[in-house]
Amino acid sequence: MSMPMSIEWKLLTHGREKRLQHQQNMFEIEFSGYKLFPINQTIEIKRHHDSDQIGSGKIVEITWKEERTICTYQLLSLYNVN
């Protein structure tokens, strides 16, 4: 069965991001389905679709596996705190 792919220009975390140990400002987030993001470009990071931007980041790696997308990104700036 085919899985649709979406092209994204914002990273919506919904609070599911995980900080990677031993790597400064690096996070990983997993999405269901296949998503394509621009690599090594600055993008907006938001908690939810309707929320304000919480920061900016740069996606450094995307892995597609078993109908899910694993995205590794570097947090470049944070506009507010958790």
C-alpha positions as CSV (number, residue, x, y, z in Angstrom):
1,M,0.0,0.0,0.0
2,S,1.4,3.4,-0.9
3,M,1.9,6.1,1.7
4,P,1.5,9.7,0.7
5,M,4.4,12.1,1.0
6,S,4.1,15.8,2.2
7,I,6.6,18.6,1.7
8,E,7.0,20.7,4.9
9,W,8.4,24.2,5.4
10,K,7.8,24.4,9.2
11,L,8.7,21.9,11.9
12,L,5.7,21.3,14.1
13,T,6.9,19.5,17.3
14,H,3.7,19.0,19.3
15,G,6.1,18.6,22.3
16,R,7.4,15.3,21.0
17,E,11.0,16.3,20.3
18,K,13.8,14.4,22.1
19,R,17.2,16.0,22.9
20,L,20.1,14.0,21.7
21,Q,22.7,13.3,24.4
22,H,26.3,14.4,23.8
23,Q,25.3,16.7,20.9
24,Q,24.8,20.4,21.7
25,N,21.4,21.8,20.6
26,M,20.5,18.6,18.6
27,F,17.0,17.1,18.7
28,E,15.2,14.2,17.0
29,I,11.5,14.0,16.3
30,E,9.4,11.2,14.6
31,F,6.4,11.7,12.4
32,S,4.0,9.1,11.0
33,G,4.0,9.0,7.2
34,Y,6.7,10.4,4.9
35,K,7.6,14.1,5.2
36,L,10.2,16.0,3.2
37,F,12.0,19.0,4.7
38,P,14.6,21.3,3.3
39,I,18.1,20.1,4.5
40,N,20.6,22.6,5.9
41,Q,18.2,25.6,5.5
42,T,16.8,27.6,8.4
43,I,13.2,26.8,9.1
44,E,10.6,27.8,11.7
45,I,9.9,25.6,14.7
46,K,6.5,25.8,16.2
47,R,4.7,23.6,18.9
48,H,1.4,23.6,17.0
49,H,0.0,24.8,13.7
50,D,-1.7,27.8,15.3
51,S,0.9,28.7,17.8
52,D,3.7,31.3,17.6
53,Q,7.1,30.4,16.3
54,I,9.3,29.2,19.3
55,G,12.6,29.2,17.4
56,S,14.4,28.4,14.3
57,G,16.4,25.3,13.4
58,K,18.3,23.5,10.7
59,I,17.4,20.0,9.7
60,V,20.6,17.9,9.3
61,E,19.2,14.4,8.6
62,I,15.9,12.8,7.5
63,T,15.3,9.0,7.7
64,W,12.3,7.3,6.1
65,K,11.5,4.0,7.6
66,E,8.4,1.8,8.0
67,E,6.0,4.5,7.0
68,R,7.4,7.1,9.3
69,T,9.9,10.0,9.1
70,I,12.7,10.5,11.7
71,C,14.0,14.0,11.6
72,T,17.3,15.2,13.3
73,Y,17.6,19.0,13.6
74,Q,19.8,21.6,15.3
75,L,18.1,24.3,17.3
76,L,19.7,27.5,16.1
77,S,17.7,30.0,18.2
78,L,15.0,29.8,20.8
79,Y,12.5,32.7,21.2
80,N,10.8,31.6,24.4
81,V,11.4,29.0,27.1
82,N,9.4,25.9,27.9
